[in-house]
């Protein structure tokens, strides 16, 4: 036989266990607050976007599909070059950073949308002045 439970019985059970429910919610919120405040390091992020073009276009000339495809391939090359040790060493020297090339590379993300001429460089760091 199937037993049915009325809405009134459900509310009575919730009412009876209300203190337990509230204490679990408050306890979980307190644990989350302690973990986020004392154990997690905030990460600051800064992004820059730029457009990659192979050459300057005259206003009268039309952009062909081949030009765009060449620019997209150029962007893929730039994505690799930006994170190369030669470029990162120059960045470290110019900014006077106390990072190795590997540390700086792990803080950088270089991406571009598919078939887009826009490159996004994102730097992440726990120090807000460097993020």
N, C-alpha and C positions, 0 to 999 in steps of 0.2 A: 504494500500500500504506500501511496505517496502522501507525505506529510506536507502541509502547507503552512507557511509562516505569514502572519499578517504584518502589515506596516506598523501597527501598534507594538507588536513584539520586537520588531527591529529597533524601534526608537527606545524601547525599554532597555534593551541590551546596550545600545550606544550610551544611554543616560547612565547606566550602571558602570560602564567602563570609561566615562568621560574623563576622569582624572588621569587614567592610564594613557589615553589617547593624547591629551594635552601635554603630559609630561614627556612622551616620546617625541612629539613635534618640537617642543622647546629644547629637549636634549639634543636632537639631531641638528637643530639650528645653532646651538651653542658649540657643538663639536665642529661644525662647518666654519663657524666664525673663528674659532681658535686655530684651526688648521690653516685657513686662508691668511690670518693675520701674522701668525708666528712661524709657519713652516714654508709657505709659498713666497717666492721672490717675485715681485712684480716685473713684468717685461714691458719696456717701452719700445715703440715702433715708429719709424719714420720712413716715408715712401717718396720716391721721385719718379715721375714719368717723363719720357721723351720720345719723340718721333724720329724714326730712322728713315732717311731718304738717301738714295745713292747720289743724286745730283739735283741741283735746283731746276725747277720746272718754269718755263716761260708761261705767262698767262695764256698765250695764244696756243701753246702746244698741249696736246691731249695726253693723258696718262694711259698707257696701254697695260693690258693684263700682264704682259711680260715684264714691264717695269715693276709692277707690284710684286710679282713672284720673285724677282731678283732682290727686291728690298726685304721680303720675308726671309729669304735665304741669308741675306746679310745680317738680319736680326738674330737668327740662330747662331751665326758666327760671333756676333757681339755678346750674346749671352754667355758663351764660353770664354771669350777674351776678358770680359769684365771680372770674372772670378779667377783669372790666371794669376800665378804668383808674381809675375812682373808688374802687373797693374796694382795688385794689393800691396806690394812692397812700397810702391810710390805713394799710395794712400796713407800707409802707416807713417812714412817719412814726412809727408806734408802736414798731416794732422798731429804728429808727435804722439802716436798711440803706443801704449805698452802692451801690444798684442803680437802674437806670432801670425804668420800668414794663415795657418790653419785655423786659429781662433777667429780671425776676422772673417775668413771664408764661411765658417759655421754660423756667423751672425748675419750673413748676407743672403738674400734670396733674389734672384734675377728671373723674371718671367715675362712672357708675352702671350697675349691671346692668340688663338689659332688664326692664321691668315690676317694678322693685324700688324701694323707698322709701329705700334706703340710698345715700348719696353718699360717695365716697371722694376725698379731696384728698391728693395725694402731692407732696412737695417734694423735689427732687434738687439736690445741691450738692457741689462738691469739698471744701468745708470741713465737717468733721464737726459743728461747733457749729451750722451753719445747715442741714445736710442733713436 
